[in-house]
Amino acid sequence: MSSLPNQFVTFIENISLGERQVERIQSAATALADYLRSAMELEAEDDVFLQGSYANGTAIKPPEGGEYDVDVVVVSATHSDSADDALDDLEDILEDHGRYRDRIQRKKPCVRLKYADDEIGGFHVDVVPVRPSSDNDAPLDAPRRDEGWHGTAPQEFTQWCKDLGPEFERTVKALKHWRNRQQDRAAIKSILLQVLVSTHMPTGIQDDAERLTLTLKGLAEALGGLEEVPEVANPVLTSENLAKRWTTSAMTDFVKHVNGAATAARKALDEGDEVESAELWQALLGEEVFPLPEAKALGIKVGDKSHVRHPRSRGWHESYDPAYSIKVSATYQSGTLGRRKAYQDDDRLLFPSHKLRFFATVIGPAQGDIWWRVTNTGGHARQQDGLRGEFFKAKKLGGSENIDQRENWEDVSYTGSHLIEALLVIGNAVVAKSDAMRINIYNKKWRRWWP
């Protein structure tokens, strides 16, 4: 079983809101709270407070093109106010302030303030006017335009989330991120997902991989086979059914994805090879946020290079000219049709399923010939007679010679750290040579040959 604690720590950090977003939320919420307290003559400290995922500790970065937000609650309405009046009054007060006037968007349960986008997406603040409730079950009433008032307990729900501890927060973040990758957010609301997680998450398990796997298994078993949407009570307001607006079709689609995720997570957890396990978690949670183990942590490094051919072996002499330069960039893809992704020097581990495309950018006053040199190192390449170090012309993806000497394709085969360079040759003179790019490769079948 592979737990990958370091990878899960990095994963949670990668999907959580960054420092800039947290500062932006705090700044916007503080400024707004100060204005509302002054404009509405509110005296109690908790007459303005935060609710929602940020307050609950479960906020994550939005999917591409999405938004992150913060919910601000203001206790400003009275029992004589209708739900529509309370929302209209709040909107009027916000319009009186120049900072907020042009940001206002009307929503059914709130007044939204839309801010400028930043590097991870859009940002908005939802402001909800509430009133003390006359209902013994709920401390507050919240409005919904054209529908009236309904009981709510936002502060109590936030405390409930906090009481469940950091393991709950981490599991919810992971599953919210997974949901956002698989489905539209409307497929299951975050508050409903959080309560379902709390019901089916095992307690006392510190390991993120195991806890996430068992939570998905519990969700799949509990929801699988249901023909109707179950009632899911708010844990701090039992009269509220959090699944009231969850449609049967949305539930069915969610269950389908949960079943697939539960199977994928179990396979990743049971994989004994930690690199292979990490790749399986990447497929489920996203290569861009779930890291592989680093090559150096696995002992993969550049090995002996005594087999490398010198330019003299081809009758060339080195006569480097500052007027010329050559630089190599790289992309990798899965198979022959996968989407290309950039690869930097000494980057992530690549697998035998990957293909590498190298491109040489040349600057100089005259044309020359581009030659390539791949230096394979390590025990795996040595055992397989794959210690390359010769000069060759560029190849196409299938292995035939490429007319475009700038583009060279390589297969990924041998566990180890390997080097690739490009040389610019005019006549018999090497006038420019690129820096050597280090490529890290992992082949599960040959880990015993490191390095």
ZAMARGU-4260 file (C-alpha; in steps of 0.2 Angstrom, whole numbers, plus 5000, padded with zeros to 4 digits):
<rodrens>
0) 5000/5000/5000 | 5006/5017/4995 | 5002/5032/5007 | 5012/5046/4999 | 5010/5058/5013
5) 5022/5071/5006 | 5012/5071/4989 | 4995/5074/4998 | 5002/5088/5008 | 5008/5096/4992
10) 4991/5092/4984 | 4981/5100/4997 | 4992/5116/4997 | 4990/5117/4978 | 4971/5116/4978
15) 4969/5128/4993 | 4967/5147/4991 | 4984/5156/4990 | 4990/5170/5001 | 4985/5183/4989
20) 4967/5176/4989 | 4966/5175/5007 | 4972/5193/5009 | 4959/5199/4996 | 4945/5190/5005
25) 4950/5197/5022 | 4952/5214/5015 | 4936/5215/5006 | 4926/5207/5021 | 4934/5219/5034
30) 4930/5234/5023 | 4913/5229/5020 | 4909/5224/5038 | 4916/5241/5044 | 4904/5250/5032
35) 4889/5240/5036 | 4891/5242/5054 | 4892/5261/5052 | 4879/5263/5039 | 4866/5252/5048
40) 4872/5258/5065 | 4875/5240/5071 | 4883/5239/5088 | 4886/5220/5092 | 4902/5212/5085
45) 4893/5197/5078 | 4880/5207/5069 | 4892/5205/5054 | 4901/5188/5052 | 4907/5176/5038
50) 4899/5160/5033 | 4902/5147/5019 | 4917/5138/5014 | 4930/5151/5018 | 4923/5152/5036
55) 4922/5133/5037 | 4940/5131/5032 | 4935/5121/5016 | 4938/5134/5002 | 4948/5129/4987
60) 4954/5137/4971 | 4940/5137/4958 | 4941/5127/4942 | 4948/5136/4926 | 4936/5150/4922
65) 4927/5149/4939 | 4926/5160/4954 | 4930/5160/4973 | 4920/5170/4985 | 4916/5174/5003
70) 4899/5175/5011 | 4896/5190/5023 | 4880/5189/5034 | 4873/5205/5042 | 4860/5204/5055
75) 4850/5219/5049 | 4832/5214/5045 | 4817/5214/5057 | 4801/5204/5058 | 4791/5217/5049
80) 4802/5216/5034 | 4798/5205/5019 | 4812/5194/5012 | 4812/5206/4996 | 4812/5222/5007
85) 4827/5216/5017 | 4837/5212/5001 | 4831/5229/4993 | 4836/5239/5008 | 4853/5230/5009
90) 4855/5234/4990 | 4851/5253/4993 | 4864/5254/5007 | 4877/5247/4996 | 4873/5258/4982
95) 4876/5273/4993 | 4894/5269/4994 | 4904/5273/4979 | 4916/5258/4981 | 4901/5246/4980
100) 4889/5255/4968 | 4895/5247/4952 | 4899/5230/4959 | 4881/5225/4963 | 4872/5210/4956
105) 4855/5205/4962 | 4854/5186/4967 | 4839/5177/4975 | 4847/5174/4992 | 4859/5188/4993
110) 4866/5204/4985 | 4882/5200/4976 | 4897/5212/4975 | 4908/5207/4959 | 4927/5211/4960
115) 4940/5211/4947 | 4947/5194/4942 | 4964/5189/4947 | 4976/5175/4942 | 4966/5161/4948
120) 4948/5167/4943 | 4934/5178/4947 | 4931/5185/4965 | 4914/5190/4973 | 4907/5194/4990
125) 4889/5188/4993 | 4880/5198/5007 | 4865/5190/5015 | 4853/5201/5026 | 4846/5190/5041
130) 4835/5193/5056 | 4833/5184/5072 | 4821/5169/5070 | 4805/5166/5080 | 4807/5148/5076
135) 4814/5138/5090 | 4824/5127/5079 | 4834/5141/5070 | 4843/5155/5077 | 4841/5166/5061
140) 4830/5168/5046 | 4838/5171/5029 | 4828/5178/5014 | 4826/5171/4997 | 4819/5183/4984
145) 4800/5179/4979 | 4800/5165/4991 | 4801/5172/5009 | 4811/5168/5024 | 4818/5152/5030
150) 4828/5146/5045 | 4847/5145/5045 | 4861/5142/5057 | 4877/5148/5048 | 4888/5151/5064
155) 4883/5134/5071 | 4887/5125/5055 | 4904/5134/5054 | 4908/5128/5072 | 4902/5110/5067
160) 4914/5110/5053 | 4928/5116/5064 | 4924/5103/5078 | 4927/5089/5065 | 4945/5094/5064
165) 4958/5095/5050 | 4956/5078/5043 | 4938/5083/5038 | 4944/5099/5031 | 4957/5090/5020
170) 4945/5077/5014 | 4932/5089/5010 | 4944/5100/5000 | 4950/5085/4990 | 4933/5079/4986
175) 4927/5097/4981 | 4942/5098/4969 | 4938/5081/4962 | 4920/5086/4960 | 4925/5102/4951
180) 4936/5092/4939 | 4922/5079/4935 | 4906/5089/4935 | 4898/5106/4936 | 4897/5113/4954
185) 4878/5112/4952 | 4879/5093/4952 | 4880/5093/4971 | 4881/5108/4982 | 4896/5110/4993
190) 4886/5110/5010 | 4878/5094/5005 | 4894/5086/5000 | 4902/5091/5016 | 4888/5083/5027
195) 4889/5067/5016 | 4907/5067/5019 | 4905/5069/5038 | 4893/5054/5038 | 4904/5042/5028
200) 4922/5048/5032 | 4930/5035/5044 | 4937/5043/5060 | 4954/5040/5067 | 4963/5038/5050
205) 4977/5051/5048 | 4983/5045/5031 | 4975/5056/5018 | 4976/5042/5004 | 4967/5029/5015
210) 4954/5041/5022 | 4950/5048/5005 | 4948/5030/4998 | 4937/5024/5012 | 4926/5040/5011
215) 4923/5037/4992 | 4919/5019/4996 | 4907/5024/5009 | 4898/5037/4998 | 4897/5024/4984
220) 4889/5011/4995 | 4877/5023/5003 | 4871/5031/4987 | 4872/5017/4975 | 4856/5009/4970
225) 4845/5023/4977 | 4830/5028/4965 | 4826/5043/4974 | 4836/5057/4982 | 4837/5054/5001
230) 4834/5067/5014 | 4850/5074/5022 | 4847/5084/5037 | 4858/5099/5042 | 4867/5093/5057
235) 4864/5109/5066 | 4847/5112/5060 | 4838/5096/5058 | 4822/5103/5051 | 4832/5108/5035
240) 4834/5095/5021 | 4850/5100/5012 | 4846/5088/4998 | 4829/5097/4995 | 4835/5105/4978
245) 4846/5090/4973 | 4838/5082/4958 | 4837/5063/4954 | 4847/5065/4938 | 4860/5075/4947
250) 4862/5062/4961 | 4863/5048/4948 | 4877/5057/4939 | 4886/5060/4955 | 4885/5042/4960
255) 4891/5036/4943 | 4907/5047/4946 | 4909/5042/4964 | 4909/5024/4959 | 4922/5027/4946
260) 4932/5037/4959 | 4931/5024/4973 | 4938/5011/4961 | 4952/5022/4955 | 4957/5027/4973
265) 4957/5009/4979 | 4969/5005/4964 | 4980/5019/4968 | 4980/5015/4987 | 4984/4997/4984
270) 4998/5000/4971 | 5014/4995/4980 | 5025/5006/4969 | 5024/5023/4976 | 5028/5031/4959
275) 5015/5021/4950 | 5003/5025/4964 | 5006/5044/4962 | 5003/5042/4944 | 4986/5034/4947
280) 4982/5048/4960 | 4986/5061/4946 | 4974/5053/4934 | 4960/5055/4948 | 4965/5072/4955
285) 4975/5080/4942 | 4993/5080/4936 | 4994/5099/4938 | 4990/5098/4957 | 4996/5081/4962
290) 5015/5079/4961 | 5025/5063/4958 | 5040/5059/4969 | 5055/5069/4964 | 5069/5060/4955
295) 5082/5064/4968 | 5071/5057/4982 | 5071/5040/4973 | 5090/5040/4970 | 5088/5043/4952
300) 5103/5054/4946 | 5115/5056/4931 | 5126/5042/4931 | 5143/5038/4922 | 5145/5047/4906
305) 5162/5040/4900 | 5154/5033/4885 | 5149/5050/4877 | 5156/5053/4860 | 5167/5069/4858
310) 5165/5080/4843 | 5182/5074/4837 | 5174/5057/4834 | 5165/5065/4819 | 5180/5075/4813
315) 5174/5091/4820 | 5183/5104/4830 | 5175/5116/4843 | 5176/5134/4838 | 5162/5142/4847
320) 5156/5159/4840 | 5146/5171/4851 | 5137/5176/4835 | 5128/5159/4836 | 5117/5151/4849
325) 5106/5136/4850 | 5094/5132/4864 | 5083/5116/4867 | 5065/5116/4873 | 5055/5101/4876
330) 5037/5095/4877 | 5030/5078/4882 | 5014/5069/4878 | 5006/5052/4882 | 5006/5041/4867
335) 5006/5048/4850 | 4990/5058/4851 | 4991/5065/4869 | 4990/5084/4873 | 5008/5091/4873
340) 5014/5098/4890 | 5030/5108/4893 | 5045/5099/4900 | 5059/5109/4909 | 5077/5104/4913
345) 5077/5091/4928 | 5058/5091/4928 | 5045/5078/4933 | 5047/5059/4931 | 5042/5053/4914
350) 5035/5035/4910 | 5037/5023/4896 | 5020/5028/4890 | 5027/5046/4886 | 5034/5053/4870
355) 5046/5068/4870 | 5048/5081/4857 | 5063/5092/4857 | 5065/5108/4847 | 5081/5118/4844
360) 5080/5137/4842 | 5095/5144/4832 | 5101/5161/4831 | 5116/5166/4819 | 5121/5175/4804
365) 5123/5159/4793 | 5114/5142/4792 | 5122/5127/4798 | 5118/5109/4802 | 5109/5104/4818
370) 5115/5088/4826 | 5108/5080/4842 | 5116/5070/4856 | 5107/5059/4869 | 5117/5053/4883
375) 5108/5039/4892 | 5115/5035/4910 | 5112/5022/4923 | 5111/5004/4926 | 5095/5001/4917
380) 5102/5008/4900 | 5118/4999/4903 | 5109/4982/4905 | 5099/4985/4890 | 5114/4991/4879
385) 5106/5008/4878 | 5120/5019/4883 | 5119/5031/4869 | 5131/5045/4868 | 5133/5047/4849
390) 5128/5062/4837 | 5113/5060/4826 | 5101/5069/4815 | 5084/5073/4821 | 5070/5060/4820
395) 5052/5060/4818 | 5039/5052/4830 | 5040/5036/4821 | 5059/5035/4821 | 5063/5040/4803
400) 5074/5055/4799 | 5066/5072/4801 | 5069/5085/4787 | 5066/5098/4800 | 5083/5097/4809
405) 5076/5107/4823 | 5063/5094/4829 | 5068/5078/4837 | 5057/5065/4845 | 5062/5052/4858
410) 5054/5037/4866 | 5055/5035/4885 | 5062/5019/4890 | 5076/5018/4903 | 5075/5022/4922
415) 5088/5035/4925 | 5093/5053/4922 | 5098/5056/4904 | 5104/5071/4895 | 5100/5079/4878
420) 5110/5092/4868 | 5109/5101/4851 | 5125/5107/4842 | 5126/5119/4827 | 5139/5113/4815
425) 5146/5124/4800 | 5158/5114/4789 | 5168/5105/4802 | 5167/5118/4816 | 5155/5117/4831
430) 5150/5135/4832 | 5137/5133/4846 | 5131/5120/4858 | 5115/5120/4869 | 5115/5117/4888
435) 5112/5099/4892 | 5094/5096/4897 | 5091/5083/4910 | 5077/5071/4907 | 5071/5060/4922
440) 5063/5043/4918 | 5055/5030/4928 | 5052/5012/4922 | 5044/5002/4936 | 5051/4986/4929
445) 5069/4992/4931 | 5069/5001/4947 | 5082/4988/4954 | 5095/4995/4942 | 5097/5012/4950
450) 5108/5020/4944
</rodrens>
